[in-house]
Amino acid sequence: MPRSVNKVASREKRKKFLKLAKGFWGRRKNVWTIAKHHIEKALQYQYRDRRLKKRHFRRLWIVRINAACRLNGTTYSKFIGAMKKKNIEINRKILADFAMNKPEYFAKLVQYVMN
C-alpha cells in the first residue's frame, strides 16, 4: 500500500511560513528550509525584544531626565529621592517628556521638589 501524505496541509504550512518571510533578503524569502530557520530565529528575537524594549525606553527616559536635572543644578538621583520624600508620583515617561518638550515646566518642578 502506498504511503499517504497530506499534500494540502503541507503546502498550507509552507505557504504560511513563506508569507512570514516576506521582505527577507536572498534565499531566506523563498527557499523552504532556509526560510523556516530564519523565521524561527526571528520569532525568538521578537519574543525577547518585546521585553527588552521596556528596559531600553526606561534607560532613555532616565538619561533625558538626568540631562535636564543637571541643567537645573541637581542630579537624577537627588531629584528622584526628593520627589519620593514629597510623595510626588510622576512616572519617568512623563518626566522625560517634560524635560524634552516643556523645559520651563521641568525647571519649576525641580525648584519645587528641591526646596
ABEGO torsion letter per residue (X at the ends): XBBBBBAAAAAAAAAAAAAAABGBBEAAAABAAAAAAAAAAAAAAAAAAAAAAAAAAAAAAAAAAAAAAAAAGBBAAAAAAAAAAAGBBBBAAAAAAAAAABAAAAAAAAAAAAX
